[in-house]
Amino acid sequence: MENRSNLPAWDLSDLYSGINDPQVEKDLSAYLAYNQQLSDKYKGKVASLSAPDFAKAIKLYEQASVAASKLGIFAYLNMVTQMKNKEAVAFYQNINEKLTESGKLSIFFTLEVNALSEEDFQALLKDKDVAFYRPWLEKIRLFKPYELAEDMEALLADKALTSSAAWVRLYDETSSKLKYIVDGKEYNDAELSKLLQDKDPKIREAAGKEMNRVNKENGELFTFIYNMIIKDKAISDDKRGFKSPIASRNLDNMVEDEVVDSLAEAVRAKYASIAERFYKLKAKWLGKEKIQYWDRNAPLPFADDKKYSWDEAVKLVLEAYGEFSPKLQEVAKDFFSHNWIDVPPRDGKRSGAFAMPMPEQFHPYLMLNFVGKQNDVLTLAHELGHGCHMRLSAKQGDLNDDTPLTLAEVASVFAEMLTFQSLLKKIDDDKAKLCLIASKVNDMINTALRQIAFHFFETKVHAERKNGELSEERVAEIWLEVMRESLGQYVIVDDDSKYIWPIVSHFFHSPFYVYAYSFADCLVNSLYQVYREKSVPDFADKYLHMLSETGIKRYDVLLQPFSLNAHDKNFWDKGLSLIEEYIDELELLDKKVCIMVD
């Protein structure tokens, strides 16, 4: 395994040379100027604009959006790899405050767009330059019933800096400073999470208990932060007229409430036939009647403990992409020929992995915490899938290119599936095949089922918060309830895992984000079934074309070329059946290799 110092890291100099780059102040001034110009020329006049002038106004608004993206994303990327650097954190906060202040000048614009009568709005869309922005404009108009007066919108934008955004910042800063001690050695959260995948059960136990202990020590603070974030959201939802805590997320995702409910209930109905059935097998393989919560992601004791170098991981993923589509492989290669990926874990770096979109004139950035495990290879495939998707969809323009979360995870999960299948084809040994499929099922449960359990956790907590602030103990109780239901009788969920919930950053950053993972996993499984059946000609080209349009078309329209209908009550079962199929295969393989397993 190569030294971490040899692993690729971001080069952000194509944005700015550093936080003291003079161009930062120039771009802040330009952003202010764009917004001031928009206000001076168009405020109070949108209803009377000709179509050509309306198109000019939109393009000016888009220029401001691009400038804000460049500044805001640079500040964030600069911070997340060095969250103990007070100067980097302060710079991020400072940029956000300045962008918010300047951005208030243009709040009027979307409000006035929504004030247009439907007749006038449709007349403007007859102009080809205006029509280019139809997806963005129509999405804005979805929120028309929930908008407030301009002064109230400005007030909420200001208050966000000292309310929701401030609480999220406190959560991030607190999380990044936590120290975990295992066998006398100090770990950050990213490093500790890797120990939960160690072959040694004693290391997993020590890491699992330490994670729970440290979060319990900080439980009072995390619970208070979470209470404030939920209350802040509830106030905003109430002012805007949203009927439920999840309603604004569903509207933003352009998915109907009943479709999300159908997904959640379909997944819950499969807890026993998928999760419980799998963990019964896993307990047997680990030599136990039941496994502990921290053993869920454990490698199998008879699995090959192969470590992958960074170069090996890149080769594997690119090969998998190329087997599916040479076009996709070419898009992916750019991420490795340039410093667009920050790879190694290091002190102060945010845990986990993500992909950050940028306007078309720039490029996406990927963040990993790579230590060479098989799961790290699949994580690379996942985040690279996001990156390729972002490159393909960016041509729609900065305003139009706003893929809903439910579709944002499709490319990443599909890329993981391609890489998994590529690895599987290279294996002849039944025991090795069992280990790989078990690892994949483990990940699919984490994505499809566990994220829905998270969804039910959020739903319960937000509902109960309406009656007053929740205690640390009550939040933990809800966590245990949903975990026990979703994992089944072969996973021990007790006080040693009671305080794990704060590590799920989406609860704090993006309420009700989590169901998007399950939505995407089930959708991808259905897509993959179609690909495997070879029932759709030119599948790969149609798939890449679909990715290029996720910001401008609804999910149901995008699925039509593949003869899939998410409104069909059996749609989610089709996706979930693939996981059941893999478990069927695991049960057969278990019978074949059980003599070799002690």
N, C-alpha and C positions, 0 to 999 in steps of 0.2 A: 504494500500500500504506500503510495507516495506521500511525501511530507505535505502537510496542509498548506504550507507556504508556497508550494508549487502549483496549487490549484488556482484556476482563473478567478479573478475578482472584477467587479465593475470598473469601467473607466467612464466616469461621468463628465469627462471634459468636453464631450460633444454637446453638452448642455451648458455647463459653466466650469471654469478651471478650479473653482472652490467657492466657499461662501463669501470670500472677499473679492471675488471677480467684479470689476466695475460694471460689467454687463448686467449684473443682477439689478442694480439701481436703475440702469437705463431701461431694462425691461419692465420694472415696476412702474416707471414713469410712462412707458408706452401703454401699459395696461390701463393706467389711470386715464391717459389721453383717449384711448379707444372708448372707454365708458363715458367720458365727458362729452366726446363728440357725438356718441349715440344719443345721450340725453339732450344735448343742445339742438341737434337736428331733428329728432324724432319724438321727443316726449310730448304726449298729448296730441300727436298728429298721425298715429298709425292708421286710424280709421279712414283718414283722408288721403293716404298715400296711393299713388299709382302703382301698378304691379312692378314696373322696373325699379321704382324708388323703394318699394317694399323689399325687393330682392337685394338691393344695395344695403339696406338696413340690416338684413339678416347676415349678409357677408361681413359687415362690420362687427356685429355681435359675435360671429364665429371667430374673427381675428382676435377679439378679446378673450374668447374661450381658449384658443390655442396658446396665447401668451400666459394665461393663468395656469394651464396644464403644465407648461414648461417650468414655470417657477415653483408651483406647488409640488409637483412630482419630484423635481430635483431636491427640494428641501426635505421631502419625506425619505427618498432613497439615501440621501446623505446621512440621515439620522438613523435609519433602521440597522445599519451595520455597526453603529457606535453609540448605542443608546445611553452609555455612561458618560459620554462627552457632553458636558453641560452647554458648551458653545453650540454644538450641532443641534441639540434639543431647543435651545433658545432661538436659534436661527429659524427652525421649523415653525415655532410659535409666532415669531415676528412676521414671517412671510404670510402665514395664514391670516393674521390680523390685518395686514396691509391689503391682501387680496379681498378680504371681506369688506373692508372700508371702501375700496374703489368699486367693488362689484355692486354695492348698493345703488350706485347711479343708474345701473341698467335693469334693476328689478322691474321697473315700469314696463319694459318691453314685452315680456311674455304675458303680463297682465292685460296689456292693451291688445295683444294678439287674441287672447281669450274673450275680450270684450267685443270682438267682431261678430256680426251676425253670421249665421251659417251661409246665407246667400252671398254676403260680401267675401267671406272666407273662400268659398268655392270659386268665385269669380277670380280672385287673386291666383288661385292654383292653376288657372288656365295658362298663365305665363310659364314658359319652360324653365326659366331660372328659379322662379318660386317653387315650381313643381318638384325640382330636385330636392328641396327640403321638406317635401310632404311628410315623410315618416316622422321627422322631428316635430313638425308643426302639429300633426295629428296626435302625437303622444302628449304634447303640451296641453292640447284641448281635452284630453282625458281627465286632467286635473282641474279643469275649470270649476266644477262644483265645490272644490275644496280649497280654493284660493281665498286669501284675505285681502284687505285693502293694502295699498302700497306701503303706507306708514307702518302697518302691523307686520308686513313681510320684512321690512327693513329692521324693525325691532327684533323679530325672531332671528334674523341673520346675525345681528349684533349679539344677542343673548346666547346664541349657540356657542360662541367662543368661551363664555364663562359658565355655561351649563353643560350640555351634552358633550361637546368637544373637550371641555376641561376635565370632565369625569373620565372620559376615554383616555385622555393624556395621563391622568393620575394612575389609571389602571395599567397602562403600558409601562410607565416609568417604574411603578411598584413591581410589576412582573419581571422587568428586566434586571432588577437589583436583587431578586431572590437568590439565595444560595442554598444549595442542597449538598449534604455531606453523606457520602456512601463509602464505607470502609476507610474513613479518614481522609478521603479525597473530595475536593470541592468541585461541584458541577453547576453549570447554569441549566435553565429549563430545557434548552435544545439538546444538550448533552445527556441530561437525565432521561429524556424520553427515549434515547437510543438504548439505554440500559434496560428498559422494559422489553427490549427485543433480544436480550442476551440469552445464551443457551443455559447459563448457570441459574437454576431456580432461586438460589440464595441471593444472587445479585438482583434478580427481578423483584424478589420480595423486599429487599432492602430499599431498592429504588421506589417501588410502589408505596411502601409505608412512609418513606421520606417525603415523597410528593404530597401525600395526604397530610403529613405532620406539618410541613411548611405552609401549606395552604390553610390548614386549620389555625395556625398561629396568626395568619393574616386574614382569617375568615371574617372577622368583624369589619375590617376595612373593606374587603371585597364585597361583602353583603351590603354595606352602606352605599358604596359606589353603584352597585347594581340597582338598589332601590331608587337612587336618584336618577339614574338613566331611564328606568322604566317610568318613573313619575314624570320626568321631563317629556318623554314621548307621549304619555297619556294627555298631558296638558295641550301639547301641539295637536294631537289627534282630535281632542275634544273641540278645540277652537276651529279646526278645519272641517269638522263634521264627519270624520271617519267613524263607522259604527263598531269597529272591532280593532284590537291592536295590530292584527295582521293585514287589515284591509289596504293600508297604504303600500305595503310591500307587494301584495298581490297585484295591485293596480300598476305599480312600477314594473313588475315582471310581466305585465300584460297577460295574466292568467286568471281565470275565473275562480272565485272562492270555492265553488263546488268541485272544481277539478283538483284543487289542493286537498280538499277534504277527502275526495275519492282516493287520491294517492296515499294519504296518511292512513286511511282505514284499510286499504288494500295491503299496505306494508304491515300494519299491526296484525292483520289476519294471518300473516306468514311468519310471525315471530317463532311459533313452535316448529313449523315444518322447515324452517331455514336455520335460525339462530340456535334454538335448543337442540335440534338434530345435529348440527355441526359441532357444537360445544360438547355434546356427549361423546362424539368421536375424538375430539381433541383431548378431552380428559383421559380417555383410554390411552391415547398415544403418549400423553405425559405421565402415564402410570398412576393416575388418580381417579377417584370416584367423581370428584368435582374439582374445578380449577378456581383459583383465586382471580379476583378482578384484574390484577396486574399480569396474569398469565394469558390473557386473551390474545395478545399479539406475539406470544412467545414462539420462537422457531421450534420445530419438532426436534426432539433429542437425537434422532437418527438422520437429520437433514445434513447435507453437505454444508459446512460453515464457510462457504466460499466468500471471499472478499473481492470486490471488483475495483480495479483502478479506475480513475476518471476516464482515461482513454478507452478502456474496455467498455465502460458504461455508454460512452458516446457512440462507439461503434455499434453496439447492440441496438441502441435506440434508432440510430439512423438506418440500419439495415431493416429493422421492422417497418419504419416509415416507408422505405424504398420498395419493400415487397408489396405494400398496399398501393402506393402511388409515387412514382419518380418525381412528380410535380411537388408533392408534399415534402419529400426528402430535400429537394432543392431549396424550398422555403426555409426548412429547418437548418440547413448548413450555415446560413448567415450568422446564427447565434453563436457558432463556435469559431468562425473565422474573424469575429469581432469580440470585444469584451463586453458582451451584453448579459452575461450571467455571473452572479456572485455565488461562488460554490462552497467555500470552506466554512465550517462553524468556528466561531471565535468569541472571545469574551465581549459581552455587550451587544452582540448581534441578536436580532429578533429571532425567536425560534420558528420552526416550521418552514414553509416555502410558499411563494406566491409569484404571480406574473403581473406586471404593471403595464397597462396599455398607455400608448402615447399617440398624439396626432400623427397623421400620415407622413409628415416631413421628417419625423424622428423615427424611433423604433421602440418596441417593447423592451422591458428589462425583466429578467428572471432572477429570483433569489432562491437558493437552496441551502441546506445544511448537510452536505454530502460526507458520509464516512465510509462508504463502500459496501454497504449491505445491499442485498437483493432488492429490498424495498426502496432503497435510494435510487436504484436504476429505474424502477417504476415511477418514482416521484419525478425524476428527470423527464421521463416520457410524458407524464401528466402536465408538468409546467411548460414543457416545450410545445405540447399540444395547444395550450393557451396561447403561447407566443405566436405560433403559426396562424392560429385563428385570428389573432389581433392583426397580423400582417395582411391577411386576406380580406378582412372586413374594413380595414382603414380607408380603402379607396372610396367608401361611401361618404366621406367627409366627416369632419370632427363632430358636428352636431348630430348627424344621422347615425354615426357609429356608436350606438348606445345599446349594446346587446343586453337583454334582460338576464338576470342571474340564472334563470332556469335553462337558458341556452348557452350561457357563458361556460358552464361546466361540461357541455357535450363534447367538444373537441378534446379536452383534457382526458376525460374518462375513456373516450374511444381510443385515444392514443395509448393509454395504459393497456387496453384490451389487445390492441395490435402487438404491443411489445410482449405481453404475456403469451399470446399465441405463438409468436416467433420463438420465444424461449422454449415453449412446450414442444414445438416441432423438433427441436434439437435433442430431445431426451428420449432414450429407448428404455432405460431402467425403470421398472414399475415403482420402486421406492422413491426414486428421485421425482418421478411424475406425480406421485401422491403428494410429496412435499410441496411441489410448485403449485398444484391445483389447490391444496389446502391453504397456502399462502394467499392465493388469489381470492378464494372464497372468504377468507378472513377479511381481506380488504373490501370485498363487495358488501359484506355484512356491515363493516364500518361505514361504508358510503350509503348504502340503500336503507339499512335498518336502523343503525345507530343514529344517523342524522335525523330520522323521523322520531326516534326517542327523544333527541334533543329538542325537536319541534314541539313534542308534547310537554316537555319540561318548560319551555318558554311559555307555551299556551297557559299552563297551570299557574306559573309564577305571575305572569302579567294579569291574569284574571283575579288572583287573590290580592295582588297589590292594589287593586281598586278599592279594597276595604281597609287599606292602611298599610303602613310599612311592615314588611315581612322580617321576622327574626332570622338570625343566622341559623338557628336550629330548624326552623320551618323550611327554609330554602334547601337545606341539606336533606330533610325528610322527603321533599318532593323529588329531589335528585335520586335518592335511593328507590323510591317507588317506581319511577319510570325505568331506571336501570334494571331492577329486578324483573319487571314485566317483560322488557325487551330481550334480555339475555337468557332468561329461562332458568330451570332448576339446576343446571349443571355448572353455573357460575356463581361463586360466593360473592355476594354484594353486602358488605357489612360496614362497621364503623371505620375499618381501615381504608375504605374508599368513599367515605361519606363527604369529604371535602375536595373532591377532584373537580367539581363543576367549574371553579373559576379559571381553569386552564383553557376552557372553550372560549377563545377570544371573540368569536362571532356574537356571543350573547351580549357583549359590551359594545363592540364596534358596529354591528349590523343586525339589529333584532330581526328575527324571522328570516334570516338568510339561509339557515341550515337546510330547509326542505329542498332547496334548489339542488343540493348534491344528490338527494334521493331521486328527485325528478329527472335529473340528467342521467343517473345510473340506470334507472329503469328504461328511460328513452333510448340510451345507448345500447342496452342489452337487446331491445327490440330491433334497433337498427342493425346491430351485429347479426341477429338471427336472419334478417332479410339479406344481408351481405353473404352470409354463409349458405343460404338457400339458393343464391345466384338467381333470384327471381326478378331482379331489377337490372337491366342492361346498363353498362357504363356507370356502375355504382360509385366508384371512386371519384369520377369527375362530377357526378351529381352531388356527392357528399361535399366536395370542396366548394362547389358553387353554393350549396346551402350555407356553408360557413361564411361565405362572403356576403350573405344577405341577412344574417341574424339580427342586424341592427335596423333593418328596414321592413321585415316581414314577421308576422306572428308565427308562433311555433306550430300551430295547426296547419297553416298554409305551407310552411317549409317541409312538413312531413308528407304532404300529398304525393310527391313524386315517388315516395317509398311505400305508398299504399298503407300508411299508418294513420290511425285516428285516436288521439289522446282523449277524445270525448267518449269513446267506446268503453264501457265499464270493464271490459276484459283487457284493455290496453296494458294496464300496469301489471296484471297477472302474466302477460306474455313476457314482459321484461324480467319479472321475478322468477319465472319458470326456468330461466337460464341458470340462475343460482342453484335452484333445486336440481337441475340436471347435473351440475358439477358435483353436488353432494351425492347424487346417485352414483356417479363415477367413483367418488372417494370411497363409498361403501363397498363397491366391487373391488377396488384396488386394495382396500384394507383386508379383505378376505384373502387376497392373493399374497400379500406381503406380511401378514400377521405373524407367521412363524419367525420371520427375521426381526420382528419388533419385540424388544424385551421391556 
